[in-house]
Amino acid sequence: MGAARSVGRAGDAASLAHYENPAYYQRTYSKRKHDIAYYVELAGAVSEVLEYGIGNGRIALPMARRGVRVTGVDLSQPMLRDLEARLARESVEVRARVEALRGDMRRVRLGRRFQLVIAPFNVILHLYSLAEIEAFFARVREHLSDDGEFVLDVSVPAPEDLSGDSGRRYKGPPVRDPETGETLRYSEVFAYDPVRQILTVVAEFRGKDRQYWRVPLTQRQFFPAELEALLYYNGFDDIRFEPDFASAPAATDVDSLAIRCRLRQASAPHPQRRAVRKY
Ligand SMILES: C[S@@+](CC[C@H](N)C(=O)[O-])C[C@H]1O[C@@H](n2cnc3c(N)ncnc32)[C@H](O)[C@@H]1O
């Protein structure tokens, strides 16, 4: 059976389905901690952060506990509700430091600037077309102070996920439904659109009574050099790669790529002019 190819449009149902069950999200990524430490350290140098795709606060809450004010934007209602529930269990001080609003990262305009703007854990993989990516980068430029930093991270495309055996089913270990406690059989079907560079992974959960749920996750695949060019030609400069969140040189096997950049200053040469050499 081939997995259905997603339309791949920012904010569509397939781009948000993976975030419908925050308890499952929390459990699935409970071992992912290195990125939290990375962003908490970065935020330590500033007093305020704007986080695109704040989700249920996996990164925002640890930042707020360290005294940083966090403004977050996210489109998923379930994730934002879960963030609210988590905030209710925090101290008054931490609660006061986090402000989250529901909106599309391509559109929300806050009318103020931040020294640190972040888009952690594959947030931009939910932007599929050039127009969507450029609209988001325009919002980042509007919200970043002149001396500020924009930091994001993406999963580096894995050749095995993009290979020709699209539609093949991979069986994973059984999972427990975090709400009912039921043990469910778990499998994934991968489909890759090599032209639009969109990977769709359909997770299938099957219960005892043959009931099943399919949850798609559509992610644009960004190759590092492509992302560097997109950032550069959208007004960012001083672009630095930090493979797997370390500032050490890239290893051969890189899972996540953190990217740091700044706004290109008005005095810097226009990128197209810079490329032309005079002899
Ligand atoms: C992988 S999660 C990352 C959440 C959080 N930053 C973390 O590290 O756990 C991606 C987040 O992006 C949000 N998202 C997807 N498309 C969006 C859009 N168009 N505008 C705003 N948020 C979006 C999802 O709802 C989800 O919470």
The ligand as an ORCA input file, in Angstrom:
! r2SCAN-3c Opt
* xyz 0 1
  C       8.297     19.591     16.199
  S       7.244     20.763     16.974
  C       8.401     21.726     17.881
  C       7.775     22.273     19.146
  C       8.769     22.869     20.140
  N       9.537     23.966     19.551
  C       9.692     21.778     20.644
  O      10.896     21.886     20.420
  O       9.200     20.816     21.239
  C       6.771     21.864     15.646
  C       5.744     22.891     16.078
  O       5.478     23.779     14.980
  C       4.103     24.103     15.007
  N       3.668     24.576     13.672
  C       3.515     23.867     12.528
  N       3.126     24.671     11.526
  C       3.012     25.929     12.039
  C       2.662     27.202     11.487
  N       2.348     27.342     10.189
  N       2.677     28.284     12.305
  C       2.996     28.167     13.624
  N       3.351     26.980     14.197
  C       3.360     25.874     13.419
  C       3.425     22.804     15.419
  O       2.117     23.015     15.898
  C       4.397     22.283     16.487
  O       4.039     22.705     17.777
*
